[in-house]
């Protein structure tokens, strides 16, 4: 379970990069580093499993009473989902609309942006392999 001593809203100041179509690798590095550092990433990767929602009575079975473990897990998960949403650009937020958990939102973003990042890396590798100095100065060539 997530560390309850950490104020989740206090983490927002450490997350300075907003996710766009062009910076997934940087954004995910910063986001994972901060959340793993505070032992809160388990809600995103799915290892913080949602506990049973309702109390089970030994005589009558499932009741309509919510478990304390579920209420705590849900509270932390929704706070983390809000934190994630706060780090998204307008175009990125549409990929998490309707998500009910931090894990669901994380999975949607991974599915959407990981393939774009791989394609971008391949494009950059190709550009790097075919770059030519031409009439550029040494400084211009090296900055490419």
C-alpha positions as CSV (number, residue, x, y, z in Angstrom):
1,X,0.0,0.0,0.0
2,X,1.2,3.6,-0.6
3,X,3.0,5.5,2.0
4,X,0.2,7.4,3.8
5,X,2.7,9.9,5.4
6,X,3.4,11.6,2.1
7,X,1.1,14.4,1.0
8,X,0.4,13.6,-2.6
9,X,-0.5,17.2,-3.5
10,X,3.1,18.1,-2.4
11,X,4.5,16.0,-5.2
12,X,3.1,18.2,-7.9
13,X,5.9,20.8,-7.4
14,X,8.4,18.1,-8.3
15,X,6.7,17.1,-11.5
16,X,7.6,20.1,-13.8
17,X,7.1,18.4,-17.2
18,X,3.7,18.2,-18.8
19,X,3.2,15.3,-21.2
20,X,2.9,16.2,-24.8
21,X,3.2,14.2,-28.0
22,X,6.9,15.0,-28.2
23,X,8.3,14.4,-24.7
24,X,7.0,11.1,-23.4
25,X,10.4,9.7,-22.5
26,X,11.3,12.8,-20.4
27,X,7.9,12.9,-18.8
28,X,7.8,9.2,-17.9
29,X,11.4,9.4,-16.5
30,X,10.5,12.3,-14.2
31,X,7.1,10.9,-13.2
32,X,8.4,7.4,-12.4
33,X,11.5,8.7,-10.5
34,X,9.4,10.9,-8.2
35,X,6.6,8.4,-7.6
36,X,9.0,5.4,-7.1
37,X,11.0,7.5,-4.8
38,X,8.0,8.0,-2.5
39,X,6.8,4.4,-3.0
40,X,3.6,5.5,-4.7
41,X,4.2,4.0,-8.2
42,X,2.5,0.7,-7.3
43,X,-0.9,2.2,-8.0
44,X,0.2,3.0,-11.6
45,X,1.9,-0.3,-12.4
46,X,-0.9,-2.3,-10.9
47,X,0.9,-3.9,-8.0
48,X,-1.2,-2.1,-5.5
49,X,-4.2,-4.3,-5.9
50,X,-7.6,-3.0,-5.0
51,X,-8.8,-4.8,-1.8
52,X,-12.3,-6.2,-1.5
53,X,-14.9,-3.4,-1.7
54,X,-17.5,-4.9,0.7
55,X,-17.2,-6.5,4.1
56,X,-17.9,-10.2,4.1
57,X,-19.8,-11.4,7.2
58,X,-19.2,-15.0,8.2
59,X,-22.9,-15.6,8.6
60,X,-24.7,-13.5,6.0
61,X,-22.0,-13.3,3.3
62,X,-21.3,-10.1,1.4
63,X,-22.7,-7.0,3.0
64,X,-23.3,-3.5,1.7
65,X,-20.7,-2.1,4.1
66,X,-17.5,-0.8,2.5
67,X,-14.2,-2.0,3.9
68,X,-11.8,0.4,5.4
69,X,-9.0,-1.0,3.2
70,X,-11.0,-0.3,0.1
71,X,-11.8,3.3,1.2
72,X,-8.2,4.0,1.9
73,X,-7.0,2.4,-1.3
74,X,-9.6,4.3,-3.4
75,X,-8.7,7.6,-1.7
76,X,-5.0,7.2,-2.5
77,X,-5.7,6.0,-6.0
78,X,-7.9,8.9,-6.9
79,X,-5.4,11.4,-5.5
80,X,-2.7,9.8,-7.6
81,X,-5.0,9.8,-10.6
82,X,-5.5,13.5,-10.0
83,X,-1.7,14.0,-9.7
84,X,-1.2,12.2,-13.0
85,X,-3.9,14.3,-14.7
86,X,-2.3,17.5,-13.5
87,X,0.9,16.6,-15.4
88,X,-0.9,16.2,-18.8
89,X,-1.2,18.7,-21.6
90,X,-4.6,19.4,-23.1
91,X,-4.0,17.0,-26.0
92,X,-2.7,14.3,-23.6
93,X,-5.6,14.4,-21.2
94,X,-8.1,13.1,-23.8
95,X,-6.3,9.7,-23.6
96,X,-7.3,9.3,-19.9
97,X,-10.9,10.6,-20.0
98,X,-13.2,8.1,-18.4
99,X,-10.4,6.3,-16.5
100,X,-11.4,5.2,-13.1
101,X,-8.0,4.2,-11.6
102,X,-4.4,5.4,-11.8
103,X,-3.5,2.1,-13.3
104,X,-6.0,2.4,-16.1
105,X,-4.9,5.9,-16.9
106,X,-1.2,4.8,-16.9
107,X,-1.9,1.9,-19.2
108,X,-3.8,4.1,-21.6
109,X,-0.9,6.6,-21.7
110,X,1.7,3.8,-22.1
111,X,-0.3,2.3,-25.0
112,X,-0.6,5.7,-26.7
113,X,2.8,7.2,-26.3
114,X,5.3,4.3,-26.0
115,X,4.9,3.4,-29.7
116,X,5.3,7.0,-30.7
117,X,8.5,7.3,-28.6
118,X,9.9,4.1,-30.3
119,X,9.1,5.5,-33.7
120,X,10.7,8.9,-32.7
121,X,13.9,7.1,-31.6
122,X,14.1,5.2,-34.9
123,X,13.7,8.4,-36.8
124,X,16.4,10.1,-34.8
125,X,18.7,7.2,-35.3
126,X,18.2,7.4,-39.1
127,X,18.8,11.2,-39.0
128,X,21.9,10.7,-37.0
129,X,23.3,8.0,-39.4
130,X,22.6,10.1,-42.5
131,X,23.7,13.6,-41.2
132,X,26.2,15.4,-43.4
133,X,28.2,18.5,-42.7
134,X,27.7,20.0,-46.1
135,X,28.2,23.8,-45.9
136,X,27.5,24.1,-42.2
137,X,30.0,25.4,-39.8
138,X,31.4,22.9,-37.2
139,X,29.2,24.4,-34.5
140,X,26.0,24.0,-36.7
141,X,27.0,20.5,-37.7
142,X,27.6,19.4,-34.1
143,X,24.4,21.0,-32.8
144,X,22.4,18.8,-35.4
